[in-house]
Amino acid sequence: MKNTNLDLLIGKDVMGVNKINKLKLPFQLTYYVKVDYSAFDPDDWKGEILRHVTNGEQCLLWDAFFAGADPGDGNYEYIHSGIGDFENVRYIPRCEHHYARTGAWHSICTGLNSILTMAIWAVELGYNEIVLVGCDGKFTTPPEDHFAEDYYKAWDATYAERNNTNIQMAHDLLAAKCPIPILDATVGGSLTQYPKVRLENL
């Protein structure tokens, strides 16, 4: 993202995820997606989400954020209450991590990477093309990978290997199953599943 001319996205429909609010964007997001709590500070996931909800963005959120996680769910420790009902919020059930279930194209794991949920939503909203920006497809360590050094406060030794495996599986699934074209406008990205484009030429 830091090598991308974000002014080119002014006036476009843009979908963002997780802690994108920490970026100084020259535009307002159209859509915001969050389907897990893990990239939030456990004490402030509600405030983080409500910044997008009250900003008027259309939000697609994990259903546990509606009224809180079930008391028997390990996430209950962090999500024991929710934000409730808003006109600009839709909720999605928690993924069961079946990586390639049979049936509809979108019956695939949304837990591999947030891009899967964003692509599913883009199709359901009726868009006929997806352009990726800021999806470099390569994990090393959180301070190097994310625009905010405190994006993760802790991580384990399998962080890079696990995430690199998941992100490649996610994009392999999208490349094989997504019914609309996906173009990759990420500057310096390492994904190979899609045609490369430049935002300046779109």
NUTI-262094 format. One record per atom (N, C-alpha, C): x, y, z; residue in three letters; atom name. Coordinates in pm, whole numbers. Each point is the difference from the previous one (the first is absolute). Layout:
N
{lumke {X Y Z} "ala" "CA"}
...
This chain:
202
{lumke {83 -120 0} "met" "N"}
{lumke {-83 120 0} "met" "CA"}
{lumke {87 126 0} "met" "C"}
{lumke {114 -4 70} "lys" "N"}
{lumke {81 121 13} "lys" "CA"}
{lumke {63 43 -132} "lys" "C"}
{lumke {6 -90 -98} "asn" "N"}
{lumke {54 34 -131} "asn" "CA"}
{lumke {-110 27 -103} "asn" "C"}
{lumke {-124 8 46} "thr" "N"}
{lumke {-114 19 -89} "thr" "CA"}
{lumke {-51 143 8} "thr" "C"}
{lumke {-32 57 -114} "asn" "N"}
{lumke {-61 133 -3} "asn" "CA"}
{lumke {-148 -15 34} "asn" "C"}
{lumke {-33 16 127} "leu" "N"}
{lumke {-137 -23 46} "leu" "CA"}
{lumke {-97 106 -50} "leu" "C"}
{lumke {52 112 -49} "asp" "N"}
{lumke {-88 101 -58} "asp" "CA"}
{lumke {-78 -57 -119} "asp" "C"}
{lumke {55 -103 -64} "leu" "N"}
{lumke {-66 -62 -115} "leu" "CA"}
{lumke {-128 -71 40} "leu" "C"}
{lumke {-20 -22 129} "leu" "N"}
{lumke {-121 -69 47} "leu" "CA"}
{lumke {-110 96 44} "leu" "C"}
{lumke {28 129 -6} "ile" "N"}
{lumke {-102 99 36} "ile" "CA"}
{lumke {-117 -13 -97} "ile" "C"}
{lumke {-120 -10 55} "gly" "N"}
{lumke {-120 -13 -83} "gly" "CA"}
{lumke {-31 -142 -42} "gly" "C"}
{lumke {84 -96 41} "lys" "N"}
{lumke {-23 -140 -34} "lys" "CA"}
{lumke {-64 -72 119} "lys" "C"}
{lumke {-64 -113 -27} "asp" "N"}
{lumke {-50 -85 107} "asp" "CA"}
{lumke {117 -80 54} "asp" "C"}
{lumke {29 18 129} "val" "N"}
{lumke {117 -64 61} "val" "CA"}
{lumke {-44 -79 122} "val" "C"}
{lumke {54 -121 10} "met" "N"}
{lumke {-30 -88 113} "met" "CA"}
{lumke {128 -19 81} "met" "C"}
{lumke {-9 22 131} "gly" "N"}
{lumke {116 -14 87} "gly" "CA"}
{lumke {-27 -97 113} "gly" "C"}
{lumke {104 -37 72} "val" "N"}
{lumke {-11 -105 101} "val" "CA"}
{lumke {89 32 120} "val" "C"}
{lumke {-37 -57 115} "asn" "N"}
{lumke {81 2 121} "asn" "CA"}
{lumke {36 142 46} "asn" "C"}
{lumke {129 33 10} "lys" "N"}
{lumke {42 128 56} "lys" "CA"}
{lumke {28 105 -106} "lys" "C"}
{lumke {-72 -4 -110} "ile" "N"}
{lumke {25 96 -107} "ile" "CA"}
{lumke {-24 143 46} "ile" "C"}
{lumke {-77 17 107} "asn" "N"}
{lumke {-24 136 51} "asn" "CA"}
{lumke {127 66 51} "asn" "C"}
{lumke {106 -77 23} "lys" "N"}
{lumke {126 57 44} "lys" "CA"}
{lumke {76 67 -114} "lys" "C"}
{lumke {-41 -26 -124} "leu" "N"}
{lumke {60 66 -114} "leu" "CA"}
{lumke {-65 137 -21} "leu" "C"}
{lumke {77 96 -42} "lys" "N"}
{lumke {-54 130 -36} "lys" "CA"}
{lumke {-43 -6 -146} "lys" "C"}
{lumke {-126 -28 -22} "leu" "N"}
{lumke {-53 -19 -135} "leu" "CA"}
{lumke {-54 131 -56} "leu" "C"}
{lumke {19 22 -130} "pro" "N"}
{lumke {-54 122 -61} "pro" "CA"}
{lumke {-146 -15 -42} "pro" "C"}
{lumke {-63 -108 43} "phe" "N"}
{lumke {-139 -28 -35} "phe" "CA"}
{lumke {-66 -73 116} "phe" "C"}
{lumke {-132 -7 -3} "gln" "N"}
{lumke {-73 -79 100} "gln" "CA"}
{lumke {-28 -137 -57} "gln" "C"}
{lumke {17 -101 82} "leu" "N"}
{lumke {-35 -136 -44} "leu" "CA"}
{lumke {-148 -9 -34} "leu" "C"}
{lumke {-30 -84 -98} "thr" "N"}
{lumke {-139 -30 -32} "thr" "CA"}
{lumke {-48 -117 85} "thr" "C"}
{lumke {86 -100 14} "tyr" "N"}
{lumke {-34 -121 74} "tyr" "CA"}
{lumke {112 -35 96} "tyr" "C"}
{lumke {-40 -59 114} "tyr" "N"}
{lumke {97 -45 100} "tyr" "CA"}
{lumke {-34 -143 39} "tyr" "C"}
{lumke {103 -85 7} "val" "N"}
{lumke {-19 -143 29} "val" "CA"}
{lumke {82 -39 123} "val" "C"}
{lumke {-62 -75 91} "lys" "N"}
{lumke {73 -58 113} "lys" "CA"}
{lumke {-68 -128 42} "lys" "C"}
{lumke {71 -113 -12} "val" "N"}
{lumke {-61 -130 29} "val" "CA"}
{lumke {76 -78 107} "val" "C"}
{lumke {80 70 79} "asp" "N"}
{lumke {69 -63 112} "asp" "CA"}
{lumke {40 112 95} "asp" "C"}
{lumke {35 -36 122} "tyr" "N"}
{lumke {39 105 96} "tyr" "CA"}
{lumke {151 14 8} "tyr" "C"}
{lumke {77 -95 -54} "ser" "N"}
{lumke {140 -17 37} "ser" "CA"}
{lumke {91 117 -35} "ser" "C"}
{lumke {-36 80 -100} "ala" "N"}
{lumke {87 112 -36} "ala" "CA"}
{lumke {-32 125 80} "ala" "C"}
{lumke {-89 -12 95} "phe" "N"}
{lumke {-35 114 85} "phe" "CA"}
{lumke {65 -13 135} "phe" "C"}
{lumke {20 113 65} "asp" "N"}
{lumke {33 -7 142} "asp" "CA"}
{lumke {-123 -56 70} "asp" "C"}
{lumke {15 -105 82} "pro" "N"}
{lumke {-117 -60 65} "pro" "CA"}
{lumke {-85 101 76} "pro" "C"}
{lumke {62 106 51} "asp" "N"}
{lumke {-74 98 79} "asp" "CA"}
{lumke {-75 102 -86} "asp" "C"}
{lumke {31 6 -129} "asp" "N"}
{lumke {-57 108 -79} "asp" "CA"}
{lumke {-57 -46 -133} "asp" "C"}
{lumke {-38 -128 -14} "trp" "N"}
{lumke {-57 -45 -128} "trp" "CA"}
{lumke {-129 76 -29} "trp" "C"}
{lumke {-78 28 105} "lys" "N"}
{lumke {-128 67 -22} "lys" "CA"}
{lumke {22 143 -51} "lys" "C"}
{lumke {91 72 62} "gly" "N"}
{lumke {28 135 -45} "gly" "CA"}
{lumke {55 3 -141} "gly" "C"}
{lumke {84 -98 -31} "glu" "N"}
{lumke {59 -9 -133} "glu" "CA"}
{lumke {-108 -18 -107} "glu" "C"}
{lumke {-94 -90 25} "ile" "N"}
{lumke {-108 -25 -95} "ile" "CA"}
{lumke {-95 119 -8} "ile" "C"}
{lumke {-35 55 115} "leu" "N"}
{lumke {-99 108 2} "leu" "CA"}
{lumke {49 126 -73} "leu" "C"}
{lumke {132 16 -11} "arg" "N"}
{lumke {51 112 -79} "arg" "CA"}
{lumke {-48 -9 -144} "arg" "C"}
{lumke {-5 -122 -53} "his" "N"}
{lumke {-46 -20 -138} "his" "CA"}
{lumke {-152 6 -9} "his" "C"}
{lumke {-67 -58 97} "val" "N"}
{lumke {-146 -1 -1} "val" "CA"}
{lumke {-54 143 5} "val" "C"}
{lumke {52 80 93} "thr" "N"}
{lumke {-50 136 16} "thr" "CA"}
{lumke {50 94 -108} "thr" "C"}
{lumke {98 -44 -77} "asn" "N"}
{lumke {51 80 -111} "asn" "CA"}
{lumke {-87 -17 -125} "asn" "C"}
{lumke {-100 -86 10} "gly" "N"}
{lumke {-94 -17 -111} "gly" "CA"}
{lumke {40 -102 -103} "gly" "C"}
{lumke {108 -74 24} "glu" "N"}
{lumke {41 -103 -95} "glu" "CA"}
{lumke {-94 -120 11} "glu" "C"}
{lumke {-19 -69 -111} "gln" "N"}
{lumke {-75 -125 3} "gln" "CA"}
{lumke {93 -107 58} "gln" "C"}
{lumke {-43 -64 110} "cys" "N"}
{lumke {88 -92 71} "cys" "CA"}
{lumke {-52 -143 -7} "cys" "C"}
{lumke {91 -93 -26} "leu" "N"}
{lumke {-29 -143 6} "leu" "CA"}
{lumke {85 -56 113} "leu" "C"}
{lumke {-67 -47 106} "leu" "N"}
{lumke {70 -40 122} "leu" "CA"}
{lumke {-36 -143 39} "leu" "C"}
{lumke {93 -63 70} "trp" "N"}
{lumke {-23 -130 60} "trp" "CA"}
{lumke {-119 10 95} "trp" "C"}
{lumke {-90 -99 -2} "asp" "N"}
{lumke {-124 10 77} "asp" "CA"}
{lumke {22 7 151} "asp" "C"}
{lumke {115 -43 49} "ala" "N"}
{lumke {27 12 143} "ala" "CA"}
{lumke {7 145 44} "ala" "C"}
{lumke {27 90 -93} "phe" "N"}
{lumke {6 141 36} "phe" "CA"}
{lumke {-139 60 21} "phe" "C"}
{lumke {-106 -74 -35} "phe" "N"}
{lumke {-136 52 18} "phe" "CA"}
{lumke {-40 0 147} "phe" "C"}
{lumke {5 -115 65} "ala" "N"}
{lumke {-43 -9 140} "ala" "CA"}
{lumke {105 -63 90} "ala" "C"}
{lumke {118 -28 -54} "gly" "N"}
{lumke {105 -64 77} "gly" "CA"}
{lumke {12 -147 -35} "gly" "C"}
{lumke {115 -56 25} "ala" "N"}
{lumke {23 -141 -25} "ala" "CA"}
{lumke {-76 -85 101} "ala" "C"}
{lumke {-29 -122 -38} "asp" "N"}
{lumke {-67 -93 91} "asp" "CA"}
{lumke {89 -24 122} "asp" "C"}
{lumke {-61 -8 120} "pro" "N"}
{lumke {82 -21 121} "pro" "CA"}
{lumke {89 -123 -6} "pro" "C"}
{lumke {-36 -100 -80} "gly" "N"}
{lumke {83 -119 -13} "gly" "CA"}
{lumke {112 15 -101} "gly" "C"}
{lumke {4 112 -71} "asp" "N"}
{lumke {101 26 -102} "asp" "CA"}
{lumke {121 66 65} "asp" "C"}
{lumke {120 -42 -40} "gly" "N"}
{lumke {121 58 57} "gly" "CA"}
{lumke {12 150 -24} "gly" "C"}
{lumke {-70 50 -104} "asn" "N"}
{lumke {4 143 -28} "asn" "CA"}
{lumke {-83 82 98} "asn" "C"}
{lumke {-81 -66 82} "tyr" "N"}
{lumke {-86 70 95} "tyr" "CA"}
{lumke {81 88 94} "tyr" "C"}
{lumke {124 -42 29} "glu" "N"}
{lumke {87 78 89} "glu" "CA"}
{lumke {19 142 -53} "glu" "C"}
{lumke {5 13 -133} "tyr" "N"}
{lumke {24 130 -61} "tyr" "CA"}
{lumke {-127 65 -54} "tyr" "C"}
{lumke {-96 -85 -40} "ile" "N"}
{lumke {-122 51 -64} "ile" "CA"}
{lumke {-120 -46 82} "ile" "C"}
{lumke {-18 55 119} "his" "N"}
{lumke {-111 -42 86} "his" "CA"}
{lumke {-122 89 -20} "his" "C"}
{lumke {12 103 -83} "ser" "N"}
{lumke {-113 83 -36} "ser" "CA"}
{lumke {18 40 -146} "ser" "C"}
{lumke {-101 64 -59} "gly" "N"}
{lumke {9 35 -141} "gly" "CA"}
{lumke {-39 144 -25} "gly" "C"}
{lumke {-7 36 -129} "ile" "N"}
{lumke {-34 137 -36} "ile" "CA"}
{lumke {-147 15 -35} "ile" "C"}
{lumke {-69 -114 -25} "gly" "N"}
{lumke {-143 7 -29} "gly" "CA"}
{lumke {-31 26 -146} "gly" "C"}
{lumke {-119 51 -24} "asp" "N"}
{lumke {-55 13 -134} "asp" "CA"}
{lumke {19 141 -55} "asp" "C"}
{lumke {53 9 -121} "phe" "N"}
{lumke {16 127 -71} "phe" "CA"}
{lumke {-46 -20 -144} "phe" "C"}
{lumke {-56 104 -60} "glu" "N"}
{lumke {-48 -12 -137} "glu" "CA"}
{lumke {113 -27 -98} "glu" "C"}
{lumke {120 46 30} "asn" "N"}
{lumke {111 -16 -93} "asn" "CA"}
{lumke {91 -119 35} "asn" "C"}
{lumke {-50 -94 80} "val" "N"}
{lumke {79 -117 39} "val" "CA"}
{lumke {-72 -129 -40} "val" "C"}
{lumke {74 -89 -65} "arg" "N"}
{lumke {-46 -136 -25} "arg" "CA"}
{lumke {95 -95 72} "arg" "C"}
{lumke {-54 -115 43} "tyr" "N"}
{lumke {80 -95 76} "tyr" "CA"}
{lumke {17 -130 -77} "tyr" "C"}
{lumke {116 -63 18} "ile" "N"}
{lumke {30 -126 -67} "ile" "CA"}
{lumke {35 -104 106} "ile" "C"}
{lumke {-50 -125 -13} "pro" "N"}
{lumke {32 -103 98} "pro" "CA"}
{lumke {150 -30 3} "pro" "C"}
{lumke {44 -46 112} "arg" "N"}
{lumke {140 -39 13} "arg" "CA"}
{lumke {31 -117 -93} "arg" "C"}
{lumke {113 9 -67} "cys" "N"}
{lumke {41 -106 -92} "cys" "CA"}
{lumke {41 -125 77} "cys" "C"}
{lumke {-35 -117 -58} "glu" "N"}
{lumke {39 -127 61} "glu" "CA"}
{lumke {131 -52 -58} "glu" "C"}
{lumke {62 79 -85} "his" "N"}
{lumke {132 -32 -56} "his" "CA"}
{lumke {1 -128 -85} "his" "C"}
{lumke {-108 -22 -75} "his" "N"}
{lumke {2 -105 -100} "his" "CA"}
{lumke {54 65 -127} "his" "C"}
{lumke {123 -32 -33} "tyr" "N"}
{lumke {75 79 -98} "tyr" "CA"}
{lumke {-62 0 -140} "tyr" "C"}
{lumke {-64 -106 -41} "ala" "N"}
{lumke {-57 -2 -135} "ala" "CA"}
{lumke {-124 -87 -3} "ala" "C"}
{lumke {-102 45 70} "arg" "N"}
{lumke {-124 -78 6} "arg" "CA"}
{lumke {-67 -4 -136} "arg" "C"}
{lumke {-75 -104 -24} "thr" "N"}
{lumke {-70 -11 -127} "thr" "CA"}
{lumke {-121 91 -1} "thr" "C"}
{lumke {-55 25 -116} "gly" "N"}
{lumke {-118 85 -10} "gly" "CA"}
{lumke {34 134 -60} "gly" "C"}
{lumke {-63 106 50} "ala" "N"}
{lumke {19 133 -55} "ala" "CA"}
{lumke {146 43 10} "ala" "C"}
{lumke {43 83 -95} "trp" "N"}
{lumke {141 40 -5} "trp" "CA"}
{lumke {44 66 129} "trp" "C"}
{lumke {-92 71 68} "his" "N"}
{lumke {41 75 118} "his" "CA"}
{lumke {-4 -84 127} "his" "C"}
{lumke {-30 -130 -11} "ser" "N"}
{lumke {4 -86 118} "ser" "CA"}
{lumke {143 -45 25} "ser" "C"}
{lumke {87 98 20} "ile" "N"}
{lumke {140 -27 24} "ile" "CA"}
{lumke {41 71 128} "ile" "C"}
{lumke {114 -37 50} "cys" "N"}
{lumke {42 47 131} "cys" "CA"}
{lumke {27 150 2} "cys" "C"}
{lumke {-71 72 85} "thr" "N"}
{lumke {25 144 15} "thr" "CA"}
{lumke {107 26 107} "thr" "C"}
{lumke {48 -106 64} "gly" "N"}
{lumke {100 18 104} "gly" "CA"}
{lumke {142 -6 -51} "gly" "C"}
{lumke {19 -43 -125} "leu" "N"}
{lumke {135 -6 -55} "leu" "CA"}
{lumke {60 139 -11} "leu" "C"}
{lumke {-82 95 -44} "asn" "N"}
{lumke {46 135 -22} "asn" "CA"}
{lumke {-123 87 -22} "asn" "C"}
{lumke {2 123 49} "ser" "N"}
{lumke {-116 87 -12} "ser" "CA"}
{lumke {-40 29 -144} "ser" "C"}
{lumke {94 -16 -93} "ile" "N"}
{lumke {-29 28 -141} "ile" "CA"}
{lumke {-113 -89 -52} "ile" "C"}
{lumke {-13 -120 54} "leu" "N"}
{lumke {-107 -90 -44} "leu" "CA"}
{lumke {-136 59 32} "leu" "C"}
{lumke {-17 48 121} "thr" "N"}
{lumke {-127 60 39} "thr" "CA"}
{lumke {-28 126 -82} "thr" "C"}
{lumke {102 81 -24} "met" "N"}
{lumke {-20 121 -78} "met" "CA"}
{lumke {-40 -33 -144} "met" "C"}
{lumke {60 -104 -57} "ala" "N"}
{lumke {-35 -40 -137} "ala" "CA"}
{lumke {-142 -54 -7} "ala" "C"}
{lumke {-39 -80 97} "ile" "N"}
{lumke {-136 -52 5} "ile" "CA"}
{lumke {-100 115 5} "ile" "C"}
{lumke {28 96 86} "trp" "N"}
{lumke {-89 114 13} "trp" "CA"}
{lumke {-6 82 -128} "trp" "C"}
{lumke {114 21 -65} "ala" "N"}
{lumke {3 77 -125} "ala" "CA"}
{lumke {-88 -64 -106} "ala" "C"}
{lumke {5 -134 -8} "val" "N"}
{lumke {-84 -70 -97} "val" "CA"}
{lumke {-148 15 36} "val" "C"}
{lumke {-32 -19 128} "glu" "N"}
{lumke {-139 10 43} "glu" "CA"}
{lumke {-56 142 -18} "glu" "C"}
{lumke {86 100 5} "leu" "N"}
{lumke {-43 138 -20} "leu" "CA"}
{lumke {-17 35 -148} "leu" "C"}
{lumke {41 -92 -88} "gly" "N"}
{lumke {-22 20 -143} "gly" "CA"}
{lumke {114 61 -77} "gly" "C"}
{lumke {118 10 59} "tyr" "N"}
{lumke {114 53 -74} "tyr" "CA"}
{lumke {44 -99 -107} "tyr" "C"}
{lumke {58 50 -109} "asn" "N"}
{lumke {41 -89 -108} "asn" "CA"}
{lumke {151 -12 -13} "asn" "C"}
{lumke {73 59 96} "glu" "N"}
{lumke {145 -8 -2} "glu" "CA"}
{lumke {54 38 137} "glu" "C"}
{lumke {110 -65 39} "ile" "N"}
{lumke {68 30 126} "ile" "CA"}
{lumke {143 40 -32} "ile" "C"}
{lumke {45 111 59} "val" "N"}
{lumke {138 43 -16} "val" "CA"}
{lumke {65 -1 138} "val" "C"}
{lumke {106 -78 15} "leu" "N"}
{lumke {70 -11 128} "leu" "CA"}
{lumke {104 109 14} "leu" "C"}
{lumke {3 63 118} "val" "N"}
{lumke {100 102 31} "val" "CA"}
{lumke {54 -31 139} "val" "C"}
{lumke {130 -7 14} "gly" "N"}
{lumke {60 -24 131} "gly" "CA"}
{lumke {-2 -146 43} "gly" "C"}
{lumke {-12 -93 -94} "cys" "N"}
{lumke {2 -144 31} "cys" "CA"}
{lumke {134 -57 -46} "cys" "C"}
{lumke {104 19 80} "asp" "N"}
{lumke {133 -40 -47} "asp" "CA"}
{lumke {22 -150 3} "asp" "C"}
{lumke {-77 -72 83} "gly" "N"}
{lumke {7 -146 -3} "gly" "CA"}
{lumke {124 -61 62} "gly" "C"}
{lumke {70 74 84} "lys" "N"}
{lumke {123 -54 60} "lys" "CA"}
{lumke {10 44 144} "lys" "C"}
{lumke {8 -95 93} "phe" "N"}
{lumke {11 30 143} "phe" "CA"}
{lumke {142 -26 49} "phe" "C"}
{lumke {48 87 89} "thr" "N"}
{lumke {131 -18 62} "thr" "CA"}
{lumke {-16 10 151} "thr" "C"}
{lumke {-9 123 53} "thr" "N"}
{lumke {-34 24 140} "thr" "CA"}
{lumke {-101 114 3} "thr" "C"}
{lumke {-87 5 101} "pro" "N"}
{lumke {-101 106 4} "pro" "CA"}
{lumke {54 143 -12} "pro" "C"}
{lumke {109 36 69} "pro" "N"}
{lumke {48 139 -14} "pro" "CA"}
{lumke {41 34 -144} "pro" "C"}
{lumke {48 -101 -76} "glu" "N"}
{lumke {37 23 -139} "glu" "CA"}
{lumke {-120 -7 -93} "glu" "C"}
{lumke {-99 -80 36} "asp" "N"}
{lumke {-110 -29 -91} "asp" "CA"}
{lumke {-110 105 1} "asp" "C"}
{lumke {-18 70 110} "his" "N"}
{lumke {-118 85 16} "his" "CA"}
{lumke {37 146 15} "his" "C"}
{lumke {-90 87 -42} "phe" "N"}
{lumke {26 143 4} "phe" "CA"}
{lumke {5 54 142} "phe" "C"}
{lumke {-58 -73 95} "ala" "N"}
{lumke {6 39 141} "ala" "CA"}
{lumke {86 -103 73} "ala" "C"}
{lumke {106 45 64} "glu" "N"}
{lumke {92 -93 65} "glu" "CA"}
{lumke {-67 -79 112} "glu" "C"}
{lumke {-108 54 57} "asp" "N"}
{lumke {-68 -70 109} "asp" "CA"}
{lumke {-121 -79 -51} "asp" "C"}
{lumke {-2 -29 -129} "tyr" "N"}
{lumke {-113 -73 -58} "tyr" "CA"}
{lumke {-23 -130 77} "tyr" "C"}
{lumke {107 -72 24} "tyr" "N"}
{lumke {-3 -116 91} "tyr" "CA"}
{lumke {91 32 116} "tyr" "C"}
{lumke {-50 -22 121} "lys" "N"}
{lumke {85 23 117} "lys" "CA"}
{lumke {81 -125 35} "lys" "C"}
{lumke {-42 -114 -51} "ala" "N"}
{lumke {73 -125 24} "ala" "CA"}
{lumke {-24 -93 -118} "ala" "C"}
{lumke {96 -84 -28} "trp" "N"}
{lumke {-16 -99 -107} "trp" "CA"}
{lumke {93 -117 29} "trp" "C"}
{lumke {-31 -116 -59} "asp" "N"}
{lumke {78 -119 29} "asp" "CA"}
{lumke {96 -31 -114} "asp" "C"}
{lumke {78 -105 18} "ala" "N"}
{lumke {105 -34 -96} "ala" "CA"}
{lumke {-54 -46 -134} "ala" "C"}
{lumke {-127 -40 -4} "thr" "N"}
{lumke {-58 -48 -126} "thr" "CA"}
{lumke {-73 110 -76} "thr" "C"}
{lumke {7 123 49} "tyr" "N"}
{lumke {-75 111 -59} "tyr" "CA"}
{lumke {19 11 -151} "tyr" "C"}
{lumke {125 10 -45} "ala" "N"}
{lumke {25 21 -143} "ala" "CA"}
{lumke {-39 -122 -83} "ala" "C"}
{lumke {44 -118 40} "glu" "N"}
{lumke {-31 -121 -76} "glu" "CA"}
{lumke {-150 -24 -9} "glu" "C"}
{lumke {-69 15 112} "arg" "N"}
{lumke {-145 -22 4} "arg" "CA"}
{lumke {-74 98 -90} "arg" "C"}
{lumke {35 127 12} "asn" "N"}
{lumke {-69 101 -78} "asn" "CA"}
{lumke {34 -7 -148} "asn" "C"}
{lumke {124 -34 -33} "asn" "N"}
{lumke {35 -14 -141} "asn" "CA"}
{lumke {-74 -118 -64} "asn" "C"}
{lumke {-13 -109 74} "thr" "N"}
{lumke {-76 -114 -50} "thr" "CA"}
{lumke {-147 37 -20} "thr" "C"}
{lumke {-57 66 99} "asn" "N"}
{lumke {-142 37 -7} "asn" "CA"}
{lumke {-29 100 -111} "asn" "C"}
{lumke {87 100 -16} "ile" "N"}
{lumke {-29 101 -101} "ile" "CA"}
{lumke {11 -57 -141} "ile" "C"}
{lumke {94 -91 -21} "gln" "N"}
{lumke {11 -62 -133} "gln" "CA"}
{lumke {-121 -91 -26} "gln" "C"}
{lumke {-43 -73 101} "met" "N"}
{lumke {-118 -85 -16} "met" "CA"}
{lumke {-123 85 -28} "met" "C"}
{lumke {-13 113 70} "ala" "N"}
{lumke {-114 88 -20} "ala" "CA"}
{lumke {-4 52 -143} "ala" "C"}
{lumke {113 45 -52} "his" "N"}
{lumke {2 56 -135} "his" "CA"}
{lumke {-11 -108 -106} "his" "C"}
{lumke {51 -119 29} "asp" "N"}
{lumke {-22 -112 -92} "asp" "CA"}
{lumke {-150 -30 -13} "asp" "C"}
{lumke {-70 1 115} "leu" "N"}
{lumke {-144 -24 -2} "leu" "CA"}
{lumke {-73 109 -78} "leu" "C"}
{lumke {36 124 24} "leu" "N"}
{lumke {-65 110 -70} "leu" "CA"}
{lumke {26 -7 -150} "leu" "C"}
{lumke {125 -25 -36} "ala" "N"}
{lumke {34 -6 -143} "ala" "CA"}
{lumke {-78 -111 -70} "ala" "C"}
{lumke {-26 -109 72} "ala" "N"}
{lumke {-69 -113 -61} "ala" "CA"}
{lumke {-151 14 3} "ala" "C"}
{lumke {-56 69 100} "lys" "N"}
{lumke {-144 -4 21} "lys" "CA"}
{lumke {-74 132 -14} "lys" "C"}
{lumke {69 114 15} "cys" "N"}
{lumke {-71 128 -3} "cys" "CA"}
{lumke {-60 21 -140} "cys" "C"}
{lumke {-130 31 -8} "pro" "N"}
{lumke {-66 12 -130} "pro" "CA"}
{lumke {23 133 -72} "pro" "C"}
{lumke {72 94 61} "ile" "N"}
{lumke {32 125 -69} "ile" "CA"}
{lumke {151 16 -5} "ile" "C"}
{lumke {52 78 -96} "pro" "N"}
{lumke {146 16 -12} "pro" "CA"}
{lumke {60 70 121} "pro" "C"}
{lumke {121 -42 34} "ile" "N"}
{lumke {78 64 105} "ile" "CA"}
{lumke {131 48 -62} "ile" "C"}
{lumke {32 128 21} "leu" "N"}
{lumke {123 59 -50} "leu" "CA"}
{lumke {85 41 119} "leu" "C"}
{lumke {131 -10 -14} "asp" "N"}
{lumke {91 31 110} "asp" "CA"}
{lumke {76 129 -31} "asp" "C"}
{lumke {-36 107 73} "ala" "N"}
{lumke {66 129 -17} "ala" "CA"}
{lumke {94 32 115} "ala" "C"}
{lumke {38 -103 77} "thr" "N"}
{lumke {92 20 111} "thr" "CA"}
{lumke {140 30 -52} "thr" "C"}
{lumke {59 108 48} "val" "N"}
{lumke {136 36 -41} "val" "CA"}
{lumke {99 -92 71} "val" "C"}
{lumke {78 -76 -77} "gly" "N"}
{lumke {100 -88 59} "gly" "CA"}
{lumke {-55 -125 64} "gly" "C"}
{lumke {-124 -34 -28} "gly" "N"}
{lumke {-61 -120 59} "gly" "CA"}
{lumke {58 -129 -58} "gly" "C"}
{lumke {-15 -108 75} "ser" "N"}
{lumke {58 -128 -42} "ser" "CA"}
{lumke {-105 -102 -44} "ser" "C"}
{lumke {-127 38 -2} "leu" "N"}
{lumke {-103 -93 -44} "leu" "CA"}
{lumke {14 -26 -150} "leu" "C"}
{lumke {-25 -124 -41} "thr" "N"}
{lumke {14 -37 -142} "thr" "CA"}
{lumke {-131 -50 -59} "thr" "C"}
{lumke {-109 5 77} "gln" "N"}
{lumke {-125 -60 -44} "gln" "CA"}
{lumke {-80 87 -97} "gln" "C"}
{lumke {31 130 -8} "tyr" "N"}
{lumke {-85 92 -77} "tyr" "CA"}
{lumke {83 84 -97} "tyr" "C"}
{lumke {-66 55 -102} "pro" "N"}
{lumke {70 94 -89} "pro" "CA"}
{lumke {45 124 79} "pro" "C"}
{lumke {123 46 -31} "lys" "N"}
{lumke {52 121 65} "lys" "CA"}
{lumke {-46 123 -78} "lys" "C"}
{lumke {-39 103 74} "val" "N"}
{lumke {-42 125 -61} "val" "CA"}
{lumke {59 116 81} "val" "C"}
{lumke {-5 119 -58} "arg" "N"}
{lumke {37 122 71} "arg" "CA"}
{lumke {-124 85 20} "arg" "C"}
{lumke {-17 52 121} "leu" "N"}
{lumke {-116 84 27} "leu" "CA"}
{lumke {-6 118 -97} "leu" "C"}
{lumke {116 51 -34} "glu" "N"}
{lumke {6 116 -90} "glu" "CA"}
{lumke {-63 -30 -136} "glu" "C"}
{lumke {-4 -128 -37} "asn" "N"}
{lumke {-50 -37 -133} "asn" "CA"}
{lumke {-145 -46 1} "asn" "C"}
{lumke {-62 -1 118} "leu" "N"}
{lumke {-138 -49 8} "leu" "CA"}
{lumke {-98 116 -12} "leu" "C"}
